[in-house]
């Protein structure tokens, strides 16, 4: 059991961080390295919206305002995705959980699947840098007003999860300032510890 855990360790990760923290980029890089899927709930919702699916139509306006999609909808999205074959050997979840309820849902879901989270990565980036990065990214839902709203929503609803995972002994904190390469190196080192 211990050997199996060692061999399989650090393959079920959550990335927790503010919009603009670079977690999407780092999640993608690390996922390639670990050969597990990077699962971005934001990307999934944007894809649903672009495709005009019923889900996409339902969440489009909420996303546009920088608010969070309701927990029940997100539970369905994440359950479907984590149940797919390619997620069985591991995954990096980017953008989920974002609320205390979603933490519970994820725990239940992984319990049903007979597994659990190995580690939760959080990237620390200055508030001013967050805003600059998000603005530079120029995504369609990224006007300054909406970015500020999404930052406020992050501080209010998601940041408290950092303390939760710290207490659970799962938190890996990484300095997210600097180049993509620098952050990636710090991240790999931190996960190896
Ligand atoms: P960010 O750039 O803030 O990290 P994402 O790309 O992760 O944004 O998500 C974009 C939007 O999708 C969010 O602002 C929110 O409306 C919605 N969303 C994504 N993940 C979740 C989630 N776990 N719970 C609720 N809403 C979510």
Boltz pocket constraint, residues with backbone or C-beta under 6 A from the ligand:
constraints:
  - pocket:
      binder: B
      contacts: [[A, 17], [A, 18], [A, 19], [A, 20], [A, 41], [A, 42], [A, 43], [A, 45], [A, 59], [A, 62], [A, 63], [A, 64], [A, 66], [A, 67], [A, 68], [A, 69], [A, 70], [A, 74], [A, 94], [A, 95], [A, 96], [A, 97], [A, 98], [A, 102], [A, 150]]
      max_distance: 6.0
